[in-house]
């Protein structure tokens, strides 16, 4: 079955991506798919294909995850990531830069007209996402510092076991 995709005409792996998306859409309902810019890791080049599943697939069944993983192994030029709406909302609340880089700045290659996923990555304010990331990073760093300070106190008191446990 062919699906309505929006793959850029000049994309070098257009046919492969089209086949991959069609094969995925034949096994699971997704609301949207985003293609990242080309990634380079040493001599390896690839693209992230980020899929957002229909809200009725939350939590995502393990069978679907393993089918997607198998599809990914057949297409090494694409690293497939699957997220639920809840995961994307949590990521965006925390300012996860993955969504900024690979979705907001990526290419929307599929969007289901009847999709219920409310996240519109292409229109989100990048500054807001970056500020969320900064705020979340600071709060996580404060937690680490609190544990480290507590461990320092415990070490000074000779309570090494609890200090070690506190830092693990």
MDTraj code that builds the backbone (N, CA, C; nanometers):
import mdtraj as md
import numpy as np

residues = "UNK UNK UNK UNK UNK UNK UNK UNK UNK UNK UNK UNK UNK UNK UNK UNK UNK UNK UNK UNK UNK UNK UNK UNK UNK UNK UNK UNK UNK UNK UNK UNK UNK UNK UNK UNK UNK UNK UNK UNK UNK UNK UNK UNK UNK UNK UNK UNK UNK UNK UNK UNK UNK UNK UNK UNK UNK UNK UNK UNK UNK UNK UNK UNK UNK UNK UNK UNK UNK UNK UNK UNK UNK UNK UNK UNK UNK UNK UNK UNK UNK UNK UNK UNK UNK UNK UNK UNK UNK UNK UNK UNK UNK UNK UNK UNK UNK UNK UNK UNK UNK UNK UNK UNK UNK UNK UNK UNK UNK UNK UNK UNK UNK UNK UNK UNK UNK UNK UNK UNK UNK UNK UNK UNK UNK UNK UNK UNK UNK UNK UNK UNK UNK UNK UNK UNK UNK UNK UNK UNK UNK UNK UNK UNK UNK UNK UNK UNK UNK UNK UNK UNK UNK UNK UNK UNK UNK UNK UNK UNK UNK UNK UNK UNK UNK UNK UNK UNK".split()
xyz = np.array([
    [0.0844, -0.1183, 0.0000],
    [0.0000, 0.0000, 0.0000],
    [0.0887, 0.1243, 0.0000],
    [0.0613, 0.2181, -0.0852],
    [0.1367, 0.3438, -0.0919],
    [0.0740, 0.4462, 0.0016],
    [0.1576, 0.5246, 0.0653],
    [0.1112, 0.6285, 0.1570],
    [0.1579, 0.7650, 0.1075],
    [0.0876, 0.8676, 0.1493],
    [0.1237, 1.0041, 0.1092],
    [0.2397, 1.0544, 0.1937],
    [0.3558, 1.0539, 0.1343],
    [0.4739, 1.1028, 0.2043],
    [0.5152, 1.2354, 0.1429],
    [0.6022, 1.3047, 0.2138],
    [0.6472, 1.4365, 0.1700],
    [0.8001, 1.4395, 0.1709],
    [0.8594, 1.3497, 0.0960],
    [1.0052, 1.3390, 0.0914],
    [1.0576, 1.4414, -0.0090],
    [1.1571, 1.5207, 0.0300],
    [1.2112, 1.6213, -0.0620],
    [1.2569, 1.5578, -0.1940],
    [1.2250, 1.6233, -0.3036],
    [1.2581, 1.5728, -0.4378],
    [1.4073, 1.5473, -0.4555],
    [1.4898, 1.6333, -0.3984],
    [1.6343, 1.6227, -0.4191],
    [1.7038, 1.5348, -0.3148],
    [1.6278, 1.4654, -0.2296],
    [1.6883, 1.3800, -0.1274],
    [1.7534, 1.2599, -0.1947],
    [1.8824, 1.2381, -0.1660],
    [1.9613, 1.1363, -0.2352],
    [1.9120, 0.9934, -0.2138],
    [1.8425, 0.9668, -0.1053],
    [1.7943, 0.8319, -0.0749],
    [1.6414, 0.8283, -0.0738],
    [1.5831, 0.9029, -0.1646],
    [1.4375, 0.9188, -0.1695],
    [1.3645, 0.7850, -0.1845],
    [1.4082, 0.7018, -0.2783],
    [1.3411, 0.5728, -0.3024],
    [1.3493, 0.4826, -0.1796],
    [1.4690, 0.4737, -0.1211],
    [1.4872, 0.3885, -0.0034],
    [1.4008, 0.4371, 0.1125],
    [1.3978, 0.5683, 0.1352],
    [1.3165, 0.6233, 0.2435],
    [1.1680, 0.6000, 0.2173],
    [1.1262, 0.6154, 0.0941],
    [0.9863, 0.5930, 0.0583],
    [0.9453, 0.4483, 0.0865],
    [1.0289, 0.3535, 0.0461],
    [1.0021, 0.2116, 0.0721],
    [1.0005, 0.1828, 0.2218],
    [1.0956, 0.2407, 0.2944],
    [1.1026, 0.2202, 0.4389],
    [0.9773, 0.2738, 0.5076],
    [0.9386, 0.3949, 0.4744],
    [0.8176, 0.4530, 0.5342],
    [0.6940, 0.3702, 0.5010],
    [0.6805, 0.3283, 0.3755],
    [0.5653, 0.2460, 0.3378],
    [0.5617, 0.1158, 0.4171],
    [0.6778, 0.0517, 0.4325],
    [0.6803, -0.0750, 0.5063],
    [0.6461, -0.0543, 0.6537],
    [0.6876, 0.0587, 0.7108],
    [0.6542, 0.0886, 0.8508],
    [0.5061, 0.1216, 0.8632],
    [0.4549, 0.2020, 0.7714],
    [0.3141, 0.2421, 0.7766],
    [0.2197, 0.1246, 0.7533],
    [0.2700, 0.0163, 0.6963],
    [0.1878, -0.1031, 0.6787],
    [0.1768, -0.1853, 0.8066],
    [0.2612, -0.1560, 0.9069],
    [0.2544, -0.2339, 1.0311],
    [0.2104, -0.1521, 1.1521],
    [0.2189, -0.0195, 1.1452],
    [0.1803, 0.0624, 1.2603],
    [0.1270, 0.1971, 1.2115],
    [0.0335, 0.2506, 1.2873],
    [-0.0202, 0.3829, 1.2558],
    [0.0688, 0.4876, 1.3205],
    [0.1246, 0.5739, 1.2387],
    [0.2028, 0.6843, 1.2936],
    [0.1364, 0.8151, 1.2533],
    [0.1540, 0.9149, 1.3381],
    [0.0962, 1.0464, 1.3099],
    [0.1903, 1.1326, 1.2279],
    [0.3210, 1.1181, 1.2528],
    [0.4160, 1.1992, 1.1775],
    [0.5536, 1.1343, 1.1786],
    [0.6336, 1.1735, 1.0803],
    [0.7710, 1.1242, 1.0695],
    [0.8600, 1.2406, 1.0278],
    [0.9765, 1.2479, 1.0901],
    [1.0718, 1.3549, 1.0613],
    [1.2054, 1.2953, 1.0203],
    [1.2665, 1.3565, 0.9219],
    [1.3975, 1.3160, 0.8731],
    [1.4985, 1.4219, 0.9144],
    [1.6055, 1.3777, 0.9793],
    [1.7091, 1.4719, 1.0232],
    [1.7984, 1.5114, 0.9069],
    [1.8826, 1.6077, 0.9334],
    [1.9904, 1.6384, 0.8392],
    [2.0891, 1.5213, 0.8458],
    [2.1781, 1.5116, 0.7480],
    [2.2758, 1.4027, 0.7462],
    [2.3639, 1.4107, 0.8710],
    [2.3807, 1.2965, 0.9365],
    [2.4644, 1.2857, 1.0556],
    [2.5970, 1.2211, 1.0161],
    [2.7044, 1.2649, 1.0777],
    [2.8355, 1.2063, 1.0499],
    [2.8970, 1.1618, 1.1809],
    [2.9367, 1.0362, 1.1820],
    [2.9991, 0.9773, 1.2992],
    [3.1213, 0.9010, 1.2495],
    [3.2382, 0.9629, 1.2598],
    [3.3572, 0.9031, 1.1995],
    [3.3398, 0.8986, 1.0488],
    [3.3533, 0.7785, 0.9909],
    [3.3336, 0.7611, 0.8466],
    [3.1902, 0.7220, 0.8108],
    [3.1054, 0.7118, 0.9114],
    [2.9671, 0.6685, 0.8897],
    [2.8746, 0.7883, 0.8743],
    [2.7898, 0.7818, 0.7741],
    [2.6888, 0.8858, 0.7525],
    [2.5513, 0.8201, 0.7559],
    [2.4563, 0.8858, 0.8195],
    [2.3210, 0.8318, 0.8300],
    [2.2244, 0.9453, 0.8604],
    [2.0965, 0.9114, 0.8617],
    [1.9900, 1.0061, 0.8941],
    [1.9073, 0.9475, 1.0077],
    [1.8583, 1.0323, 1.0969],
    [1.7605, 0.9879, 1.1956],
    [1.6227, 0.9978, 1.1326],
    [1.5454, 0.8932, 1.1461],
    [1.4054, 0.8943, 1.1069],
    [1.3262, 0.8828, 1.2365],
    [1.2632, 0.9920, 1.2768],
    [1.1900, 0.9966, 1.4032],
    [1.0419, 0.9813, 1.3749],
    [0.9829, 0.8794, 1.4367],
    [0.8415, 0.8492, 1.4170],
    [0.7636, 0.8804, 1.5438],
    [0.6473, 0.9400, 1.5274],
    [0.5567, 0.9629, 1.6397],
    [0.4323, 0.8798, 1.6149],
    [0.4082, 0.7855, 1.7060],
    [0.2970, 0.6928, 1.6872],
    [0.1644, 0.7563, 1.7250],
    [0.0597, 0.6970, 1.6739],
    [-0.0764, 0.7361, 1.7060],
    [-0.0959, 0.7272, 1.8576],
    [-0.1759, 0.8175, 1.9127],
    [-0.1959, 0.8221, 2.0578],
    [-0.2532, 0.6922, 2.1132],
    [-0.3154, 0.6114, 2.0297],
    [-0.3712, 0.4837, 2.0752],
    [-0.2636, 0.3773, 2.0948],
    [-0.1409, 0.4066, 2.0581],
    [-0.0291, 0.3130, 2.0751],
    [0.0599, 0.3517, 2.1923],
    [0.0018, 0.4054, 2.2962],
    [0.0798, 0.4464, 2.4134],
    [0.0315, 0.3661, 2.5328],
    [0.1135, 0.2807, 2.5906],
    [0.2554, 0.2588, 2.5610],
    [0.2731, 0.1765, 2.4329],
    [0.3877, 0.1940, 2.3740],
    [0.4189, 0.1260, 2.2489],
    [0.4458, -0.0221, 2.2769],
    [0.3706, -0.1118, 2.2124],
    [0.3916, -0.2555, 2.2360],
    [0.5318, -0.2998, 2.1934],
    [0.5886, -0.3945, 2.2684],
    [0.7230, -0.4453, 2.2384],
    [0.7304, -0.5080, 2.0997],
    [0.6201, -0.5706, 2.0540],
    [0.6201, -0.6323, 1.9213],
    [0.6462, -0.5267, 1.8134],
    [0.5869, -0.4104, 1.8319],
    [0.6061, -0.3018, 1.7351],
    [0.7507, -0.2547, 1.7386],
    [0.8047, -0.2389, 1.8598],
    [0.9452, -0.1966, 1.8728],
    [1.0379, -0.2942, 1.8000],
    [1.0153, -0.4247, 1.8188],
    [1.1047, -0.5203, 1.7540],
    [1.0858, -0.5221, 1.6025],
    [0.9639, -0.5029, 1.5537],
    [0.9430, -0.4940, 1.4086],
    [1.0141, -0.3723, 1.3503],
    [1.0065, -0.2600, 1.4203],
    [1.0741, -0.1375, 1.3748],
    [1.2256, -0.1585, 1.3762],
    [1.2767, -0.2252, 1.4797],
    [1.4201, -0.2537, 1.4891],
    [1.4651, -0.3387, 1.3704],
    [1.3851, -0.4403, 1.3353],
    [1.4187, -0.5250, 1.2200],
    [1.4204, -0.4436, 1.0908],
    [1.3243, -0.3535, 1.0764],
    [1.3215, -0.2674, 0.9575],
    [1.4480, -0.1820, 0.9522],
    [1.4890, -0.1309, 1.0675],
    [1.6079, -0.0463, 1.0750],
    [1.7348, -0.1194, 1.0359],
    [1.7438, -0.2475, 1.0706],
    [1.8629, -0.3258, 1.0359],
    [1.8765, -0.3436, 0.8852],
    [1.7640, -0.3431, 0.8148],
    [1.7670, -0.3579, 0.6691],
    [1.8012, -0.2263, 0.5990],
    [1.7978, -0.1169, 0.6746],
    [1.8237, 0.0163, 0.6174],
    [1.9255, 0.0904, 0.7050],
    [2.0535, 0.0544, 0.6945],
    [2.1548, 0.1131, 0.7827],
    [2.1786, 0.2630, 0.7623],
    [2.1268, 0.3191, 0.6544],
    [2.1430, 0.4631, 0.6327],
    [2.0443, 0.5448, 0.7149],
    [1.9528, 0.4751, 0.7831],
    [1.8517, 0.5431, 0.8646],
    [1.8516, 0.4835, 1.0050],
    [1.8575, 0.5689, 1.1043],
    [1.8455, 0.5270, 1.2445],
    [1.7040, 0.5641, 1.2874],
    [1.6225, 0.4641, 1.3110],
    [1.4809, 0.4875, 1.3394],
    [1.4590, 0.5009, 1.4896],
    [1.3913, 0.6069, 1.5278],
    [1.3524, 0.6305, 1.6671],
    [1.2008, 0.6442, 1.6699],
    [1.1366, 0.5761, 1.7642],
    [0.9909, 0.5804, 1.7753],
    [0.9542, 0.6398, 1.9104],
    [0.8659, 0.7374, 1.9090],
    [0.8220, 0.8030, 2.0320],
    [0.6703, 0.8090, 2.0374],
    [0.6200, 0.8057, 2.1597],
    [0.4773, 0.8289, 2.1815],
    [0.4581, 0.9782, 2.2047],
    [0.3338, 1.0215, 2.2018],
    [0.3055, 1.1626, 2.2265],
    [0.3514, 1.2026, 2.3672],
    [0.3295, 1.1145, 2.4644],
    [0.3703, 1.1434, 2.6020],
    [0.5212, 1.1625, 2.6107],
    [0.5960, 1.0748, 2.5441],
    [0.7420, 1.0873, 2.5459],
    [0.7869, 1.2178, 2.4822],
    [0.7230, 1.2556, 2.3732],
    [0.7641, 1.3802, 2.3078],
    [0.7282, 1.5009, 2.3931],
    [0.6121, 1.4978, 2.4586],
    [0.5744, 1.6091, 2.5465],
    [0.6723, 1.6216, 2.6621],
    [0.7074, 1.5077, 2.7230],
    [0.8037, 1.5089, 2.8337],
    [0.9386, 1.5612, 2.7860],
    [0.9823, 1.5130, 2.6713],
    [1.1097, 1.5590, 2.6160],
    [1.1105, 1.7081, 2.5910],
    [1.0014, 1.7591, 2.5359],
    [0.9940, 1.9025, 2.5075],
    [0.9836, 1.9849, 2.6347],
    [0.9127, 1.9335, 2.7356],
    [0.9054, 2.0042, 2.8639],
    [1.0436, 2.0162, 2.9256],
    [1.1255, 1.9147, 2.9043],
    [1.2610, 1.9147, 2.9598],
    [1.3613, 1.9795, 2.8654],
    [1.3136, 2.0232, 2.7511],
    [1.4028, 2.0898, 2.6564],
    [1.4968, 1.9952, 2.5858],
    [1.4518, 1.8720, 2.5598],
    [1.5373, 1.7731, 2.4936],
    [1.5794, 1.8242, 2.3561],
    [1.7071, 1.8417, 2.3393],
    [1.7590, 1.8977, 2.2150],
    [1.7435, 1.8027, 2.0966],
    [1.7235, 1.6735, 2.1240],
    [1.6997, 1.5780, 2.0152],
    [1.5812, 1.6247, 1.9312],
    [1.4710, 1.6605, 1.9972],
    [1.3501, 1.7015, 1.9254],
    [1.3721, 1.8330, 1.8506],
    [1.4493, 1.9215, 1.9103],
    [1.4805, 2.0480, 1.8430],
    [1.5612, 2.0218, 1.7160],
    [1.6693, 1.9456, 1.7304],
    [1.7590, 1.9231, 1.6168],
    [1.6972, 1.8367, 1.5075],
    [1.6352, 1.7264, 1.5462],
    [1.5918, 1.6291, 1.4461],
    [1.4461, 1.6427, 1.4024],
    [1.3649, 1.7154, 1.4789],
    [1.2243, 1.7337, 1.4390],
    [1.1977, 1.8778, 1.3971],
    [1.2230, 1.9716, 1.4878],
    [1.1980, 2.1128, 1.4536],
    [1.2841, 2.1574, 1.3362],
    [1.4101, 2.1182, 1.3363],
    [1.5010, 2.1581, 1.2288],
    [1.5094, 2.0533, 1.1183],
    [1.4402, 1.9406, 1.1379],
    [1.4397, 1.8346, 1.0376],
    [1.3303, 1.8566, 0.9350],
    [1.3110, 1.7571, 0.8532],
    [1.2133, 1.7627, 0.7443],
    [1.0948, 1.6734, 0.7806],
    [0.9745, 1.7283, 0.7782],
    [0.8554, 1.6480, 0.8048],
    [0.8248, 1.5688, 0.6778],
    [0.8508, 1.4364, 0.6820],
    [0.8350, 1.3544, 0.5622],
    [0.7031, 1.2776, 0.5593],
    [0.6286, 1.2811, 0.6689],
    [0.4966, 1.2185, 0.6714],
    [0.4137, 1.2828, 0.7810],
    [0.2884, 1.3106, 0.7496],
    [0.1933, 1.3604, 0.8492],
    [0.0563, 1.3038, 0.8146],
    [-0.0007, 1.2313, 0.9083],
    [-0.1326, 1.1715, 0.8868],
    [-0.2390, 1.2773, 0.9099],
    [-0.3259, 1.2950, 0.8129],
    [-0.4289, 1.3986, 0.8224],
    [-0.5200, 1.3786, 0.9426],
    [-0.5506, 1.2538, 0.9755],
    [-0.6381, 1.2256, 1.0889],
    [-0.5592, 1.2093, 1.2183],
    [-0.4313, 1.2409, 1.2154],
    [-0.3454, 1.2222, 1.3319],
    [-0.3907, 1.3034, 1.4511],
    [-0.3762, 1.2429, 1.5680],
    [-0.4181, 1.3096, 1.6906],
    [-0.3010, 1.3644, 1.7704],
    [-0.1796, 1.3419, 1.7237],
    [-0.0627, 1.3916, 1.7951],
    [-0.0625, 1.5439, 1.7849],
    [-0.0678, 1.6097, 1.9008],
    [-0.0866, 1.7550, 1.9029],
    [0.0424, 1.8346, 1.8860],
    [0.1566, 1.7694, 1.8856],
    [0.2827, 1.8413, 1.8792],
    [0.3116, 1.8850, 1.7358],
    [0.3257, 2.0141, 1.7165],
    [0.3593, 2.0682, 1.5845],
    [0.5028, 2.1194, 1.5908],
    [0.5971, 2.0301, 1.5634],
    [0.7387, 2.0618, 1.5817],
    [0.7875, 2.1725, 1.4902],
    [0.7317, 2.1808, 1.3719],
    [0.7814, 2.2800, 1.2770],
    [0.7499, 2.4223, 1.3197],
    [0.6491, 2.4429, 1.4033],
    [0.6122, 2.5793, 1.4413],
    [0.6554, 2.6165, 1.5832],
    [0.7225, 2.5260, 1.6532],
    [0.7619, 2.5554, 1.7906],
    [0.8747, 2.6579, 1.7944],
    [0.8700, 2.7407, 1.8953],
    [0.9721, 2.8443, 1.9111],
    [1.1019, 2.7802, 1.9601],
    [1.2059, 2.7919, 1.8802],
    [1.3338, 2.7306, 1.9150],
    [1.3902, 2.7892, 2.0432],
    [1.3743, 2.9187, 2.0613],
    [1.4270, 2.9836, 2.1814],
    [1.3621, 2.9252, 2.3067],
    [1.2329, 2.8989, 2.3003],
    [1.1624, 2.8389, 2.4138],
    [1.2198, 2.7017, 2.4447],
    [1.2437, 2.6216, 2.3410],
    [1.2991, 2.4881, 2.3622],
    [1.4396, 2.4946, 2.4208],
    [1.5208, 2.5850, 2.3718],
    [1.6567, 2.5994, 2.4240],
    [1.6519, 2.6448, 2.5700],
    [1.5643, 2.7389, 2.6024],
    [1.5512, 2.7842, 2.7413],
    [1.5058, 2.6713, 2.8325],
    [1.4155, 2.5869, 2.7837],
    [1.3731, 2.4705, 2.8623],
    [1.4907, 2.3774, 2.8870],
    [1.5725, 2.3556, 2.7831],
    [1.6885, 2.2682, 2.7967],
    [1.7857, 2.3242, 2.8998],
    [1.8088, 2.4539, 2.8956],
    [1.8994, 2.5181, 2.9916],
    [1.8453, 2.5038, 3.1331],
    [1.7162, 2.5310, 3.1505],
    [1.6537, 2.5218, 3.2826],
    [1.6590, 2.3781, 3.3360],
    [1.6288, 2.2802, 3.2505],
    [1.6312, 2.1405, 3.2931],
    [1.7734, 2.0977, 3.3282],
    [1.8706, 2.1392, 3.2484],
    [2.0101, 2.1062, 3.2748],
    [2.0531, 2.1623, 3.4103],
    [2.0153, 2.2863, 3.4381],
    [2.0507, 2.3481, 3.5666],
    [1.9875, 2.2736, 3.6831],
    [1.8623, 2.2319, 3.6685],
    [1.7963, 2.1609, 3.7786],
    [1.8597, 2.0236, 3.8001],
    [1.8976, 1.9552, 3.6912],
    [1.9639, 1.8257, 3.7049],
    [2.1026, 1.8420, 3.7668],
    [2.1738, 1.9472, 3.7294],
    [2.3053, 1.9751, 3.7860],
    [2.2942, 2.0057, 3.9351],
    [2.1898, 2.0764, 3.9747],
    [2.1671, 2.1061, 4.1165],
    [2.1466, 1.9769, 4.1955],
    [2.0771, 1.8799, 4.1375],
    [2.0573, 1.7506, 4.2040],
    [2.1905, 1.6790, 4.2226],
    [2.2732, 1.6792, 4.1174],
    [2.4045, 1.6148, 4.1251],
    [2.4880, 1.6814, 4.2338],
    [2.4880, 1.8144, 4.2371],
    [2.5642, 1.8873, 4.3391],
    [2.5148, 1.8554, 4.4792],
    [2.3842, 1.8419, 4.4964],
    [2.3289, 1.8089, 4.6282],
    [2.3788, 1.6717, 4.6735],
    [2.3781, 1.5731, 4.5838],
    [2.4282, 1.4402, 4.6190],
    [2.5778, 1.4442, 4.6489],
    [2.6541, 1.5196, 4.5701],
    [2.7987, 1.5292, 4.5917],
    [2.8293, 1.5964, 4.7251],
    [2.7576, 1.7023, 4.7585],
    [2.7785, 1.7708, 4.8868],
    [2.7437, 1.6801, 5.0037],
    [2.6356, 1.6054, 4.9902],
    [2.5975, 1.5109, 5.0956],
    [2.7044, 1.4038, 5.1105],
    [2.7574, 1.3547, 4.9989],
    [2.8632, 1.2540, 5.0036],
    [2.9874, 1.3096, 5.0724],
    [3.0234, 1.4352, 5.0461],
    [3.1381, 1.4981, 5.1134],
    [3.1197, 1.4974, 5.2646],
    [3.0011, 1.5340, 5.3081],
    [2.9717, 1.5364, 5.4526],
    [2.9823, 1.3962, 5.5107],
    [2.9253, 1.2982, 5.4413],
    [2.9293, 1.1599, 5.4900],
    [3.0720, 1.1064, 5.4950],
    [3.1545, 1.1422, 5.3982],
    [3.2943, 1.0982, 5.3975],
    [3.3688, 1.1591, 5.5157],
    [3.3454, 1.2876, 5.5427],
    [3.4096, 1.3532, 5.6575],
    [3.3692, 1.2880, 5.7885],
    [3.2471, 1.2349, 5.7924],
    [3.1988, 1.1662, 5.9126],
    [3.2427, 1.0204, 5.9157],
    [3.3121, 0.9742, 5.8098],
    [3.3609, 0.8368, 5.8041],
    [3.2559, 0.7363, 5.7592],
    [3.1471, 0.7828, 5.7070],
    [3.0380, 0.6954, 5.6633],
    [3.0523, 0.6662, 5.5135],
    [3.1571, 0.5876, 5.4790],
    [3.1931, 0.5648, 5.3393],
    [3.0888, 0.4843, 5.2612],
    [3.0303, 0.3852, 5.3255],
    [2.9326, 0.3003, 5.2555],
    [2.8112, 0.3818, 5.2108],
    [2.7590, 0.4642, 5.2994],
    [2.6418, 0.5448, 5.2648],
    [2.6800, 0.6509, 5.1613],
    [2.8003, 0.7071, 5.1733],
    [2.8463, 0.8061, 5.0751],
    [2.8546, 0.7433, 4.9358],
    [2.9079, 0.6213, 4.9300],
    [2.9180, 0.5506, 4.8024],
    [2.7796, 0.5219, 4.7462],
    [2.6907, 0.4718, 4.8325],
    [2.5541, 0.4424, 4.7885],
    [2.4853, 0.5700, 4.7393],
    [2.5081, 0.6791, 4.8097],
    [2.4464, 0.8072, 4.7754],
    [2.4888, 0.8553, 4.6365],
    [2.6103, 0.8229, 4.5955],
    [2.6625, 0.8713, 4.4675],
    [2.6377, 0.7765, 4.3507],
    [2.5917, 0.6549, 4.3765],
    [2.5759, 0.5618, 4.2630],
    [2.4578, 0.5937, 4.1763],
])
top = md.Topology()
chain = top.add_chain()
for i, resn in enumerate(residues, 1):
    res = top.add_residue(resn, chain, resSeq=i)
    for name in ("N", "CA", "C"):
        top.add_atom(name, md.element.get_by_symbol(name[0]), res)
traj = md.Trajectory(xyz[None], top)
